[in-house]
């Protein structure tokens, strides 16, 4: 299991939202580059970065900052927020992003998303953000009426390999991850690599996710609130 530290960017600052609510934000660091450097110096070479401005507006407001992190620190990044069309995926990858996380594109332009999967195999991660059991997108402000099965089947046929799944009801709450959800998703779709996100609050939570053999876990608020240390995160990561 790979532990992936998270940096959520809003207006050039490191923040966390409560259950995706832009009105409930907390600023944790004024200098995102310095925060990324702290992760890199602790041994983490791959970060999860979300452009919250992009998720809301569809414009990559924080992309220059992300590119600076990659260039200065020699890290790889998986990022999402604001990816609305095929050209957006291409722009991010050409900018040096390692993997692009998409949730709005699959929901709003499924044909372009399937083309992205074919064009950049292994570099497109589906952002399966779940809100009351439905796929959410557009900064978690909209939901799809399709079942998860209906959502994933055509993507699997085109080579989807990796899914980052967030239970929005747990995101930013420190209530613990929805282990049962991830276990169910893995059982139903065993050929996919599942990255868990949302709710991690302790080393014990990480150990529970390791037990069900998820591919990775994104950790944000638990670190920022001092629930887990960088050293503890590093020990849990393969």
Secondary structure, DSSP 8 states (H G I E B T S, - for coil): -EEEEEEEEETTEEEEEETTEEEEEEEEES-HHHHHHHHHHTT--EEEEEEHHHHHHSS-TTHHHHHHHHHHH--EEEEESS--SHHHHHHHHHTT-SEEEESHHHHH-HHHHHHHHHHSTTTEEEEEEEETTEEEETTTTEE--S-HHHHHHHHHHTT--EEEEEETTTTTT-S---HHHHHHHHHH-TTSEEEEES---SHHHHHHHHHTT-SEEEE-HHHHTTSS-HHHHHHH--
